[in-house]
Amino acid sequence: MIDFAAGYQAYQHTSVNVKASGADIHSLVGMLFDGFLDELARTEGHIQAKRHDKKAASVEKLLKILGGLDASLDQDKGGEVAVNMHNLYQFCGQALLRASLRDNLTELADVRAVMTDLQQGWQALLQHRA
């Protein structure tokens, strides 16, 4: 069983709890992507408003979600795709830390672009499975 606890705990809302209770692993990964992008928008707002304490808490949540996404990868069966996804998650985590240290919205935009592409790919995969 894959451990999504760290990433999932970073994105707890009542509606998410209800959705997650009946979700399969693929749907949970989709929820983590959604939660990540929502929290990333909040992080951008915190940087713009110079709310450094809230920015730090948001970045921590984002890193936990990335950890949950990374933990969902099947390194044994995923092959090159799993390695590439892991590398993208690592890139995003490092960019988040740099963006947080520098209050750099451009680096957050880079993270948004990567994660949006991954989210769209995941959604297409789920639709193909249906």
C-alpha positions in Angstrom: 0.0 0.0 0.0 1.3 3.5 -0.9 1.5 6.0 1.9 -0.3 9.2 1.0 -0.6 10.4 4.6 1.9 13.2 4.5 0.7 14.8 1.2 -3.0 14.2 2.1 -2.7 15.8 5.5 -1.3 18.9 3.9 -4.6 19.3 2.0 -7.4 18.5 4.4 -10.8 20.1 3.9 -14.2 18.6 4.7 -15.1 18.2 1.1 -11.8 16.6 0.4 -12.2 14.1 3.3 -15.6 13.1 1.9 -14.2 12.7 -1.7 -11.2 10.8 -0.4 -13.1 8.3 1.6 -14.4 6.6 -1.5 -11.5 7.4 -3.9 -9.1 5.0 -5.4 -5.4 5.6 -5.6 -5.6 7.3 -9.0 -8.3 9.7 -7.8 -6.3 10.5 -4.7 -3.3 11.5 -6.8 -5.6 13.7 -8.8 -6.8 15.3 -5.6 -3.2 16.0 -4.5 -2.5 17.8 -7.8 -5.7 19.9 -7.3 -4.7 20.6 -3.7 -1.2 21.6 -4.7 -2.3 24.1 -7.3 -4.8 25.6 -4.9 -2.2 26.0 -2.2 0.3 27.4 -4.8 -2.2 30.2 -5.6 -2.4 30.9 -1.9 1.4 31.0 -1.6 1.5 33.5 -4.5 -1.0 35.7 -2.6 1.0 35.5 0.6 4.2 36.6 -1.3 2.4 39.5 -2.9 0.9 40.6 0.4 4.2 40.1 2.2 2.6 37.6 4.7 5.8 35.8 5.4 4.5 33.5 8.2 1.6 32.4 6.0 3.9 32.0 3.0 6.1 29.7 5.0 3.2 27.6 6.2 1.9 27.3 2.6 5.3 26.3 1.3 5.5 23.6 4.0 2.1 22.3 2.8 3.3 22.3 -0.8 6.4 20.3 0.1 4.3 17.8 2.0 2.0 17.4 -1.0 5.0 16.9 -3.3 6.2 14.3 -0.8 2.8 12.5 -1.1 2.9 12.6 -4.9 6.5 11.3 -4.9 5.5 8.5 -2.5 2.8 7.5 -4.9 5.3 6.6 -7.6 5.9 2.9 -8.2 9.6 2.9 -8.7 9.7 -0.9 -9.4 7.1 -0.8 -12.2 7.2 2.8 -13.3 10.5 2.7 -15.0 11.7 5.9 -16.8 8.3 7.6 -16.2 8.6 7.2 -12.4 12.2 8.5 -12.5 11.2 11.5 -14.6 8.2 12.3 -12.3 10.5 12.0 -9.3 12.9 14.5 -10.9 10.1 16.9 -11.7 8.8 16.8 -8.1 12.4 17.4 -6.9 12.7 20.3 -9.3 9.5 21.8 -8.0 10.5 21.4 -4.4 13.8 23.1 -4.9 12.1 25.9 -6.9 9.6 26.4 -4.1 12.3 26.8 -1.6 14.2 29.3 -3.8 11.0 31.2 -4.5 10.2 31.4 -0.8 13.6 32.6 0.1 13.6 35.3 -2.6 9.8 36.0 -2.7 10.2 35.2 -6.4 6.9 34.8 -8.2 8.6 33.9 -11.5 9.9 30.7 -9.9 6.4 29.9 -8.6 5.1 30.4 -12.2 7.6 27.7 -13.3 6.4 25.4 -10.7 2.8 26.1 -11.7 3.6 25.3 -15.3 5.2 22.0 -14.5 2.4 20.9 -12.0 -0.4 22.1 -14.4 1.1 20.0 -17.2 1.4 17.0 -14.8 -2.2 17.5 -13.6 -3.6 17.7 -17.1 -1.7 14.5 -18.1 -3.0 12.7 -15.0 -6.6 13.8 -15.8 -6.2 12.5 -19.4 -4.9 9.2 -18.0 -7.9 9.0 -15.7 -10.3 9.7 -18.6 -8.7 7.1 -20.7 -9.1 4.5 -17.9 -12.8 5.3 -17.6 
